[in-house]
């Protein structure tokens, strides 16, 4: 009967193990009841008067740049000028997307430089002239923007460049958000 005793022993051990598994399965896996969460205190929103007021930027009226070189000694490079204008467009578009103020300022400066260099390669480029005026407007250089618009008006007076300059001036009339801080002065600069 040796074999039958071990059967009963194995059966007893199996019943004890099954019972302990059943008891373990009824208990929570990670302990008792969870702690009650406390709602955070709600803070009152600051009033409009409590918020810091940003000082508005002031436009710089003077312009020290010389935009009137001797046209007789200029060797026009329109292809290079168009390429530099496109690079200026890219820099300005990247400035619009930049979130870091330092990076944005650097990109705006790069855009102004590209447009300026485009005009050095082709001083009669109305597109670069207008875009440089818009770039100066973005960096609050009203005096330089007005000087570029006056240059655009003088290009319109020249029959050789009249068509492109007229299209650029018409685009100013079509875009009311351009030069909005001093729109009357801008319109007067282009003869409108």
Number of C-alpha atoms within 10 A of each C-alpha: 5 6 7 9 10 11 11 11 11 12 12 12 12 12 12 12 12 12 12 11 11 11 10 11 10 8 10 9 8 7 7 8 7 7 6 6 6 6 6 6 6 6 6 6 7 8 7 8 7 8 8 7 8 6 6 6 8 9 15 15 12 13 14 7 9 8 15 8 10 7 10 6 7 13 11 16 15 16 12 16 25 19 14 22 27 17 18 28 20 16 21 23 14 16 21 12 9 14 10 9 10 10 13 18 14 12 21 23 18 19 28 24 19 25 28 22 18 29 26 19 20 21 24 25 23 27 21 28 28 22 23 26 28 23 23 23 22 17 16 18 19 25 19 24 29 26 21 25 29 20 23 29 22 17 22 21 14 12 9 11 16 17 14 17 27 18 13 23 21 13 13 20 13 10 10 10 10 17 22 12 13 13 15 11 16 23 17 13 19 23 13 12
